[in-house]
Every structure is written in C-alpha cells, then in structure tokens.
Amino acid sequence: MNIVLWIVQAVLAVMFGIAGVMKSTQPKDKLAAKLPWVEDFSAGTVRLIGVAELAGALGLILPALTGIAPILTPPAATGLAVVMVLAALTHLRRKEPSAIAFNAVLFLLAAFVAWGRFGPYSF
C-alpha cells in the first residue's frame, strides 16, 4: 500500500505542480483561453490558487522524500482536497459538470493520500 500511496502522491504532485506553475506565472488573459473560470476571479486570486497548488504539490513529495518534517505530507494532501472542493463549487456555479468530475477524481486521490499518510501508512 505504501507504494500505491507514493504513486498517487507523485501523480498528484505532477498534476498540481504543472497547474500551479501555469496559474502563478501566466497572465490571466492567457489563462482564460484554457480556463474560462479565471474570468470570475481577480488576477491575484488566480495567482494565489496557483501558489497554493504548487505548495501542495511540493508538500506531497519533498517532506517525505527528504525525511525533513514528513508530517507535512498529509496536511498538504488535505489542503489539495480542500482546493478541489472549492474548485468543484466554482464549476457547479458555472454549470460545468465535466470539470466537476475531474475535481472529484483529484479530490478522491488527495483524500486517499491524506487518509493513508495520517493513518495506517504514516511516515
């Protein structure tokens, strides 16, 4: 099970890392072409979301990998799960069901990591 958790952590870290870098470095106008929901938020909020996703991605891997404060890995997974709940609420308001499904999958994966790393497979 530990290997499965590491694989899920790596997949989530890559996905949230890419999304976080994109949202925190690209201008809002450029993001709007791929992510229409950014029109509902200020540029600062979009950057904050990107930074939160990037921090969560790093938190999934680095503490456990380096052995420095590995207790931070499950809270990082929990934080990403919360981000996905908030994202799903935004997509629900915008009536974007396919985006909600994607958020739900990422939520379940992040919740799985949080459960595993808080519980029976902690470091």
C-alpha positions as CSV (number, residue, x, y, z in Angstrom):
1,M,0.0,0.0,0.0
2,N,2.9,2.3,0.7
3,I,4.0,2.0,-3.0
4,V,0.4,2.8,-4.2
5,L,0.4,5.9,-1.9
6,W,3.8,7.1,-3.3
7,I,2.5,6.6,-6.9
8,V,-0.7,8.6,-6.2
9,Q,1.4,11.3,-4.4
10,A,3.7,11.5,-7.5
11,V,0.8,11.7,-9.9
12,L,-0.9,14.4,-7.8
13,A,2.3,16.3,-7.4
14,V,2.9,16.4,-11.2
15,M,-0.7,17.5,-11.9
16,F,-0.9,20.2,-9.2
17,G,2.7,21.3,-9.9
18,I,2.0,21.9,-13.6
19,A,-1.3,23.6,-12.8
20,G,0.3,25.7,-10.1
21,V,3.1,26.9,-12.2
22,M,0.8,27.8,-15.0
23,K,-1.6,29.7,-12.8
24,S,1.1,31.5,-10.9
25,T,3.2,32.6,-13.8
26,Q,0.9,33.2,-16.8
27,P,-1.2,36.3,-17.2
28,K,-4.9,36.0,-16.6
29,D,-5.8,36.8,-20.2
30,K,-3.7,33.9,-21.5
31,L,-5.2,31.5,-18.9
32,A,-8.7,32.5,-19.8
33,A,-8.4,30.7,-23.2
34,K,-7.9,27.4,-21.5
35,L,-9.5,28.0,-18.1
36,P,-12.7,30.1,-18.6
37,W,-13.3,30.2,-14.8
38,V,-10.5,32.7,-14.3
39,E,-12.8,35.4,-15.6
40,D,-14.7,35.1,-12.3
41,F,-11.6,35.9,-10.2
42,S,-9.1,38.6,-9.9
43,A,-5.5,38.1,-11.2
44,G,-4.3,38.0,-7.6
45,T,-6.7,35.3,-6.6
46,V,-5.8,33.2,-9.6
47,R,-2.1,33.5,-8.7
48,L,-2.9,32.6,-5.1
49,I,-4.7,29.5,-6.2
50,G,-1.6,28.6,-8.4
51,V,0.8,29.2,-5.5
52,A,-1.4,27.0,-3.2
53,E,-1.4,24.2,-5.7
54,L,2.3,24.4,-6.2
55,A,2.9,24.4,-2.5
56,G,0.6,21.4,-2.1
57,A,2.4,19.6,-4.9
58,L,5.8,20.2,-3.2
59,G,4.3,19.2,0.2
60,L,3.2,15.9,-1.2
61,I,6.7,14.8,-2.1
62,L,9.5,16.8,-0.5
63,P,8.9,16.3,3.2
64,A,8.5,12.6,2.9
65,L,11.3,12.2,0.3
66,T,13.9,14.2,2.3
67,G,12.8,13.0,5.7
68,I,12.6,16.6,6.9
69,A,9.2,17.1,8.6
70,P,7.4,14.3,6.8
71,I,4.4,15.1,9.0
72,L,3.6,17.9,6.5
73,T,2.7,15.4,3.7
74,P,-0.8,14.5,5.0
75,P,-1.8,18.2,5.6
76,A,-0.6,19.0,2.1
77,A,-2.9,16.3,0.7
78,T,-5.7,17.6,2.9
79,G,-5.1,21.2,1.6
80,L,-5.3,20.0,-2.0
81,A,-8.5,18.1,-1.3
82,V,-10.0,21.4,0.1
83,V,-8.8,23.2,-3.0
84,M,-10.7,20.6,-5.1
85,V,-13.9,21.1,-3.1
86,L,-13.7,24.8,-3.7
87,A,-12.9,24.3,-7.4
88,A,-15.9,22.0,-7.7
89,L,-18.2,24.6,-6.1
90,T,-16.9,27.2,-8.7
91,H,-17.6,24.8,-11.5
92,L,-21.0,23.9,-10.1
93,R,-21.9,27.6,-10.0
94,R,-20.7,27.9,-13.6
95,K,-22.6,24.7,-14.7
96,E,-19.5,22.9,-15.9
97,P,-20.2,19.2,-15.0
98,S,-17.1,17.7,-16.7
99,A,-14.8,20.0,-14.7
100,I,-16.7,18.9,-11.5
101,A,-16.0,15.2,-12.4
102,F,-12.3,16.0,-12.8
103,N,-12.2,17.8,-9.5
104,A,-13.9,14.9,-7.8
105,V,-11.3,12.5,-9.1
106,L,-8.5,14.7,-7.8
107,F,-10.3,15.2,-4.5
108,L,-10.6,11.4,-4.0
109,L,-7.0,10.8,-4.8
110,A,-5.9,13.6,-2.4
111,A,-8.2,12.3,0.3
112,F,-6.8,8.8,-0.2
113,V,-3.3,10.2,0.4
114,A,-4.4,12.1,3.4
115,W,-6.1,9.1,4.9
116,G,-3.1,6.8,4.2
117,R,-0.5,9.2,5.5
118,F,-2.4,10.4,8.5
119,G,-3.4,6.8,9.4
120,P,-2.0,3.4,8.8
121,Y,0.8,4.3,6.4
122,S,2.2,7.4,8.0
123,F,6.0,8.1,7.9
